[in-house]
Amino acid sequence: DAGVTQSPTHLIKTRGQQVTLRCSPKSGHDTVSWYQQALGQGPQFIFQYYEEEERQRGNFPDRFSGHQFPNYSSELNVNALLLGDSALYLCASSLGQGQGNTIYFGEGSWLTVV
Amino acid sequence: GQSLEQPSEVTAVEGAIVQINCTYQTSGFYGLSWYQQHDGGAPTFLSYNALDGLEETGRFSSFLSRSDSYGYLLLQELQMKDSASYFCAVFFLSSGSARQLTFGSGTQLTVLP
């Protein structure tokens, strides 16, 4: 039973470029949440997708957008990259809203913006 | 909004017991979770408290007092591999029926030989 898988694991982009990160949820899960974790900080909630719609959104600009596919996998897109977007991007999956003990995280995608 | 406070750093020696405290402010509170994260890795779920009291899982225990908006993670018989960042996170009702997990800034635990 595969857990949450994310790709790519590491990538380097130039300021102003666009990036797409991908996430496959744990088998049986239908809800995907994305988090940004800057170095030395806790994960910050970006948004959550359920039934192919954005259900909740954190305090992130519109440059951050996402998508969920019929197979529940998800993408995070960031446009017009800034140096401050350099971070670990984490995907978490759950069944529905989940409970506090049924949310699983992937290994993350390390994004460096230069 | 939500806010969580936890110490930024804790140091202890192998075999010792350490307690990491977490205080929170949130509306629509469901429960308090604890996660462990090693450098460069995924946050790994440790425990969840929805009700007051102590939950024990092996060497790790977690406590919650809803009336005090306070919880702690207790790590016993510390091992070198326990050196990591530990995050408390509140699970709360964010809007409508939507629930969300919000993290504290983390506590870096260093276990010394």
Interface residues (C-beta under 8 A of the other chain):
Chain A: V4 S33 Y35 G40 Q41 G42 P43 Q44 F45 Q48 R55 Q56 L90 A92 Q97 G98 Q99 G100 N101 I103 Y104 F105 G106 E107 G108 W110
Chain B: Y30 G31 L32 S33 Y35 G40 G41 A42 P43 T44 F45 S47 Y48 A50 F87 A89 F91 S94 S95 S97 A98 R99 Q100 L101 T102 F103 G104 S105 G106
